């Protein structure tokens, strides 16, 4: 399942339905997110890069392995 994680820009409002519709027009069915979650900010490493392991950890809890 594809999950979209979005951080909204300041002063901008967008809904999950609007983003899913945007993706529907531009992506193949297997590429489109089935769900979108909104975050205030995403965790960063000490080098300023996105900490993908921290983001994925929430979704892989209780499973044997994390991709």
N, CA, C and O atoms as a printed pandas DataFrame, in Angstrom:
     atom_number atom_name residue_name chain_id  residue_number  x_coord  y_coord  z_coord
0              1         N          UNK        A               1    0.848   -1.186    0.000
1              2        CA          UNK        A               1    0.000    0.000    0.000
2              3         C          UNK        A               1    0.891    1.247    0.000
3              4         O          UNK        A               1    1.889    1.313    0.717
4              5         N          UNK        A               2    0.523    2.193   -0.787
5              6        CA          UNK        A               2    1.273    3.447   -0.866
6              7         C          UNK        A               2    0.613    4.456    0.072
7              8         O          UNK        A               2   -0.599    4.664    0.037
8              9         N          UNK        A               3    1.433    5.066    0.901
9             10        CA          UNK        A               3    0.970    6.077    1.850
10            11         C          UNK        A               3    1.677    7.382    1.523
11            12         O          UNK        A               3    2.899    7.407    1.373
12            13         N          UNK        A               4    0.928    8.454    1.414
13            14        CA          UNK        A               4    1.517    9.764    1.192
14            15         C          UNK        A               4    1.654   10.498    2.516
15            16         O          UNK        A               4    0.703   10.572    3.294
16            17         N          UNK        A               5    2.833   11.039    2.768
17            18        CA          UNK        A               5    3.077   11.832    3.973
18            19         C          UNK        A               5    3.353   13.254    3.510
19            20         O          UNK        A               5    4.262   13.495    2.717
20            21         N          UNK        A               6    2.555   14.194    4.015
21            22        CA          UNK        A               6    2.600   15.571    3.525
22            23         C          UNK        A               6    2.800   16.552    4.669
23            24         O          UNK        A               6    2.166   16.438    5.717
24            25         N          UNK        A               7    3.691   17.517    4.456
25            26        CA          UNK        A               7    3.848   18.648    5.365
26            27         C          UNK        A               7    3.317   19.857    4.599
27            28         O          UNK        A               7    3.858   20.225    3.556
28            29         N          UNK        A               8    2.272   20.462    5.115
29            30        CA          UNK        A               8    1.667   21.613    4.434
30            31         C          UNK        A               8    2.560   22.842    4.555
31            32         O          UNK        A               8    3.201   23.065    5.582
32            33         N          UNK        A               9    2.588   23.625    3.494
33            34        CA          UNK        A               9    3.312   24.889    3.521
34            35         C          UNK        A               9    2.539   25.885    4.378
35            36         O          UNK        A               9    1.316   25.797    4.490
36            37         N          UNK        A              10    3.241   26.816    4.973
37            38        CA          UNK        A              10    2.582   27.823    5.815
38            39         C          UNK        A              10    1.527   28.579    5.026
39            40         O          UNK        A              10    1.771   29.027    3.905
40            41         N          UNK        A              11    0.360   28.713    5.622
41            42        CA          UNK        A              11   -0.708   29.479    4.999
42            43         C          UNK        A              11   -1.445   28.754    3.884
43            44         O          UNK        A              11   -2.337   29.334    3.265
44            45         N          UNK        A              12   -1.100   27.521    3.616
45            46        CA          UNK        A              12   -1.747   26.754    2.550
46            47         C          UNK        A              12   -2.642   25.686    3.161
47            48         O          UNK        A              12   -2.283   25.044    4.148
48            49         N          UNK        A              13   -3.782   25.511    2.573
49            50        CA          UNK        A              13   -4.723   24.481    3.012
50            51         C          UNK        A              13   -5.007   23.545    1.846
51            52         O          UNK        A              13   -5.254   23.987    0.725
52            53         N          UNK        A              14   -4.970   22.274    2.121
53            54        CA          UNK        A              14   -5.281   21.268    1.126
54            55         C          UNK        A              14   -5.872   20.068    1.868
55            56         O          UNK        A              14   -5.502   19.783    3.007
56            57         N          UNK        A              15   -6.781   19.382    1.212
57            58        CA          UNK        A              15   -7.413   18.222    1.845
58            59         C          UNK        A              15   -6.850   16.940    1.243
59            60         O          UNK        A              15   -6.225   16.942    0.183
60            61         N          UNK        A              16   -7.092   15.860    1.951
61            62        CA          UNK        A              16   -6.665   14.552    1.460
62            63         C          UNK        A              16   -7.327   14.250    0.115
63            64         O          UNK        A              16   -6.678   13.746   -0.802
64            65         N          UNK        A              17   -8.614   14.558    0.001
65            66        CA          UNK        A              17   -9.346   14.300   -1.242
66            67         C          UNK        A              17   -8.749   15.072   -2.420
67            68         O          UNK        A              17   -8.654   14.535   -3.524
68            69         N          UNK        A              18   -8.351   16.314   -2.199
69            70        CA          UNK        A              18   -7.755   17.116   -3.266
70            71         C          UNK        A              18   -6.425   16.523   -3.731
71            72         O          UNK        A              18   -6.142   16.478   -4.928
72            73         N          UNK        A              19   -5.618   16.072   -2.780
73            74        CA          UNK        A              19   -4.334   15.480   -3.143
74            75         C          UNK        A              19   -4.511   14.150   -3.865
75            76         O          UNK        A              19   -3.796   13.862   -4.825
76            77         N          UNK        A              20   -5.459   13.342   -3.407
77            78        CA          UNK        A              20   -5.714   12.065   -4.075
78            79         C          UNK        A              20   -6.206   12.288   -5.505
79            80         O          UNK        A              20   -5.830   11.547   -6.412
80            81         N          UNK        A              21   -7.026   13.285   -5.705
81            82        CA          UNK        A              21   -7.511   13.616   -7.050
82            83         C          UNK        A              21   -6.358   14.111   -7.931
83            84         O          UNK        A              21   -6.274   13.756   -9.106
84            85         N          UNK        A              22   -5.478   14.927   -7.361
85            86        CA          UNK        A              22   -4.296   15.413   -8.083
86            87         C          UNK        A              22   -3.448   14.231   -8.550
87            88         O          UNK        A              22   -2.997   14.201   -9.695
88            89         N          UNK        A              23   -3.234   13.262   -7.665
89            90        CA          UNK        A              23   -2.431   12.087   -7.999
90            91         C          UNK        A              23   -3.129   11.219   -9.046
91            92         O          UNK        A              23   -2.484   10.637   -9.917
92            93         N          UNK        A              24   -4.444   11.143   -8.946
93            94        CA          UNK        A              24   -5.219   10.312   -9.881
94            95         C          UNK        A              24   -5.008   10.759  -11.322
95            96         O          UNK        A              24   -4.945    9.927  -12.227
96            97         N          UNK        A              25   -4.898   12.060  -11.538
97            98        CA          UNK        A              25   -4.707   12.605  -12.878
98            99         C          UNK        A              25   -3.285   12.428  -13.404
99           100         O          UNK        A              25   -3.059   12.527  -14.610
100          101         N          UNK        A              26   -2.325   12.168  -12.520
101          102        CA          UNK        A              26   -0.920   12.189  -12.929
102          103         C          UNK        A              26   -0.143   10.893  -12.725
103          104         O          UNK        A              26    0.952   10.743  -13.266
104          105         N          UNK        A              27   -0.693    9.952  -11.951
105          106        CA          UNK        A              27    0.039    8.724  -11.633
106          107         C          UNK        A              27   -0.754    7.487  -12.020
107          108         O          UNK        A              27   -1.985    7.509  -12.063
108          109         N          UNK        A              28   -0.038    6.414  -12.297
109          110        CA          UNK        A              28   -0.687    5.133  -12.564
110          111         C          UNK        A              28   -1.322    4.628  -11.273
111          112         O          UNK        A              28   -0.940    5.057  -10.184
112          113         N          UNK        A              29   -2.279    3.730  -11.386
113          114        CA          UNK        A              29   -3.024    3.252  -10.222
114          115         C          UNK        A              29   -2.119    2.648   -9.159
115          116         O          UNK        A              29   -2.352    2.854   -7.968
116          117         N          UNK        A              30   -1.090    1.907   -9.563
117          118        CA          UNK        A              30   -0.214    1.267   -8.579
118          119         C          UNK        A              30    0.722    2.265   -7.898
119          120         O          UNK        A              30    1.305    1.947   -6.861
120          121         N          UNK        A              31    0.875    3.453   -8.455
121          122        CA          UNK        A              31    1.747    4.472   -7.884
122          123         C          UNK        A              31    1.017    5.423   -6.947
123          124         O          UNK        A              31    1.646    6.092   -6.127
124          125         N          UNK        A              32   -0.285    5.487   -7.059
125          126        CA          UNK        A              32   -1.072    6.448   -6.287
126          127         C          UNK        A              32   -1.178    6.050   -4.826
127          128         O          UNK        A              32   -1.353    4.873   -4.510
128          129         N          UNK        A              33   -1.071    7.036   -3.928
129          130        CA          UNK        A              33   -1.287    6.727   -2.509
130          131         C          UNK        A              33   -2.744    6.372   -2.266
131          132         O          UNK        A              33   -3.647    6.944   -2.877
132          133         N          UNK        A              34   -2.958    5.430   -1.373
133          134        CA          UNK        A              34   -4.318    5.044   -1.000
134          135         C          UNK        A              34   -4.822    5.928    0.138
135          136         O          UNK        A              34   -6.023    6.060    0.375
136          137         N          UNK        A              35   -3.854    6.528    0.832
137          138        CA          UNK        A              35   -4.158    7.347    2.000
138          139         C          UNK        A              35   -3.068    8.401    2.140
139          140         O          UNK        A              35   -1.928    8.189    1.729
140          141         N          UNK        A              36   -3.429    9.532    2.722
141          142        CA          UNK        A              36   -2.462   10.611    2.946
142          143         C          UNK        A              36   -2.544   11.041    4.405
143          144         O          UNK        A              36   -3.630   11.245    4.948
144          145         N          UNK        A              37   -1.387   11.175    5.023
145          146        CA          UNK        A              37   -1.311   11.660    6.399
146          147         C          UNK        A              37   -0.569   12.988    6.398
147          148         O          UNK        A              37    0.400   13.179    5.663
148          149         N          UNK        A              38   -1.043   13.903    7.239
149          150        CA          UNK        A              38   -0.439   15.230    7.334
150          151         C          UNK        A              38    0.401   15.324    8.607
151          152         O          UNK        A              38   -0.026   14.893    9.678
152          153         N          UNK        A              39    1.580   15.883    8.477
153          154        CA          UNK        A              39    2.495   16.091    9.598
154          155         C          UNK        A              39    2.807   17.573    9.708
155          156         O          UNK        A              39    2.778   18.300    8.715
156          157         N          UNK        A              40    3.107   18.016   10.930
157          158        CA          UNK        A              40    3.540   19.398   11.129
158          159         C          UNK        A              40    4.965   19.589   10.617
159          160         O          UNK        A              40    5.297   20.619   10.031
160          161         N          UNK        A              41    5.803   18.574   10.850
161          162        CA          UNK        A              41    7.177   18.588   10.357
162          163         C          UNK        A              41    7.672   17.152   10.316
163          164         O          UNK        A              41    7.071   16.264   10.920
164          165         N          UNK        A              42    8.756   16.927    9.609
165          166        CA          UNK        A              42    9.349   15.596    9.513
166          167         C          UNK        A              42   10.684   15.596   10.245
167          168         O          UNK        A              42   11.389   16.605   10.257
168          169         N          UNK        A              43   11.036   14.458   10.859
169          170        CA          UNK        A              43   12.296   14.404   11.600
170          171         C          UNK        A              43   13.502   14.497   10.665
171          172         O          UNK        A              43   13.480   13.987    9.545
172          173         N          UNK        A              44   14.530   15.147   11.142
173          174        CA          UNK        A              44   15.764   15.328   10.373
174          175         C          UNK        A              44   16.939   14.722   11.125
175          176         O          UNK        A              44   16.916   14.613   12.351
176          177         N          UNK        A              45   17.964   14.329   10.382
177          178        CA          UNK        A              45   19.194   13.836   10.996
178          179         C          UNK        A              45   20.021   15.045   11.436
179          180         O          UNK        A              45   19.648   16.191   11.187
180          181         N          UNK        A              46   21.135   14.774   12.086
181          182        CA          UNK        A              46   22.016   15.873   12.500
182          183         C          UNK        A              46   22.605   16.595   11.301
183          184         O          UNK        A              46   23.091   17.719   11.432
184          185         N          UNK        A              47   22.565   15.963   10.133
185          186        CA          UNK        A              47   23.086   16.568    8.906
186          187         C          UNK        A              47   22.011   17.323    8.132
187          188         O          UNK        A              47   22.288   17.891    7.076
188          189         N          UNK        A              48   20.783   17.330    8.655
189          190        CA          UNK        A              48   19.695   18.061    8.018
190          191         C          UNK        A              48   18.910   17.273    6.986
191          192         O          UNK        A              48   18.012   17.816    6.343
192          193         N          UNK        A              49   19.237   16.001    6.821
193          194        CA          UNK        A              49   18.513   15.176    5.855
194          195         C          UNK        A              49   17.288   14.550    6.520
195          196         O          UNK        A              49   17.234   14.409    7.742
196          197         N          UNK        A              50   16.319   14.182    5.707
197          198        CA          UNK        A              50   15.123   13.527    6.211
198          199         C          UNK        A              50   15.497   12.203    6.860
199          200         O          UNK        A              50   16.198   11.395    6.251
200          201         N          UNK        A              51   15.040   11.969    8.089
201          202        CA          UNK        A              51   15.316   10.732    8.810
202          203         C          UNK        A              51   14.220    9.718    8.471
203          204         O          UNK        A              51   13.234    9.586    9.196
204          205         N          UNK        A              52   14.412    9.008    7.362
205          206        CA          UNK        A              52   13.408    8.075    6.862
206          207         C          UNK        A              52   13.138    6.929    7.831
207          208         O          UNK        A              52   12.005    6.460    7.937
208          209         N          UNK        A              53   14.171    6.476    8.539
209          210        CA          UNK        A              53   13.984    5.371    9.484
210          211         C          UNK        A              53   13.005    5.761   10.585
211          212         O          UNK        A              53   12.179    4.943   10.992
212          213         N          UNK        A              54   13.082    6.981   11.066
213          214        CA          UNK        A              54   12.155    7.443   12.103
214          215         C          UNK        A              54   10.727    7.514   11.579
215          216         O          UNK        A              54    9.783    7.194   12.301
216          217         N          UNK        A              55   10.569    7.928   10.338
217          218        CA          UNK        A              55    9.241    8.022    9.735
218          219         C          UNK        A              55    8.658    6.622    9.560
219          220         O          UNK        A              55    7.497    6.384    9.893
220          221         N          UNK        A              56    9.462    5.701    9.039
221          222        CA          UNK        A              56    8.999    4.336    8.783
222          223         C          UNK        A              56    8.716    3.552   10.063
223          224         O          UNK        A              56    7.845    2.682   10.081
224          225         N          UNK        A              57    9.446    3.857   11.124
225          226        CA          UNK        A              57    9.349    3.104   12.373
226          227         C          UNK        A              57    7.908    2.997   12.874
227          228         O          UNK        A              57    7.488    1.932   13.327
228          229         N          UNK        A              58    7.159    4.078   12.797
229          230        CA          UNK        A              58    5.767    4.103   13.260
230          231         C          UNK        A              58    4.920    3.068   12.531
231          232         O          UNK        A              58    4.041    2.451   13.134
232          233         N          UNK        A              59    5.171    2.877   11.264
233          234        CA          UNK        A              59    4.346    2.007   10.443
234          235         C          UNK        A              59    4.795    0.549   10.464
235          236         O          UNK        A              59    4.057   -0.336   10.031
236          237         N          UNK        A              60    6.003    0.298   10.967
237          238        CA          UNK        A              60    6.523   -1.072   10.996
238          239         C          UNK        A              60    6.545   -1.668   12.392
239          240         O          UNK        A              60    7.060   -2.773   12.565
240          241         N          UNK        A              61    6.010   -0.985   13.395
241          242        CA          UNK        A              61    5.998   -1.532   14.748
242          243         C          UNK        A              61    5.238   -2.844   14.786
243          244         O          UNK        A              61    4.161   -2.969   14.203
244          245         N          UNK        A              62    5.806   -3.822   15.478
245          246        CA          UNK        A              62    5.164   -5.118   15.628
246          247         C          UNK        A              62    5.362   -6.062   14.449
247          248         O          UNK        A              62    4.762   -7.137   14.420
248          249         N          UNK        A              63    6.169   -5.696   13.500
249          250        CA          UNK        A              63    6.442   -6.562   12.351
250          251         C          UNK        A              63    7.866   -7.120   12.457
251          252         O          UNK        A              63    8.700   -6.590   13.190
252          253         N          UNK        A              64    8.121   -8.177   11.726
253          254        CA          UNK        A              64    9.424   -8.845   11.805
254          255         C          UNK        A              64   10.559   -8.019   11.230
255          256         O          UNK        A              64   11.667   -8.039   11.767
256          257         N          UNK        A              65   10.307   -7.296   10.150
257          258        CA          UNK        A              65   11.386   -6.534    9.553
258          259         C          UNK        A              65   10.887   -5.214    9.017
259          260         O          UNK        A              65    9.707   -5.056    8.705
260          261         N          UNK        A              66   11.798   -4.273    8.914
261          262        CA          UNK        A              66   11.479   -2.958    8.377
262          263         C          UNK        A              66   12.261   -2.763    7.094
263          264         O          UNK        A              66   13.455   -3.056    7.044
264          265         N          UNK        A              67   11.611   -2.278    6.071
265          266        CA          UNK        A              67   12.299   -2.053    4.799
266          267         C          UNK        A              67   13.010   -0.724    4.848
267          268         O          UNK        A              67   13.656   -0.333    3.875
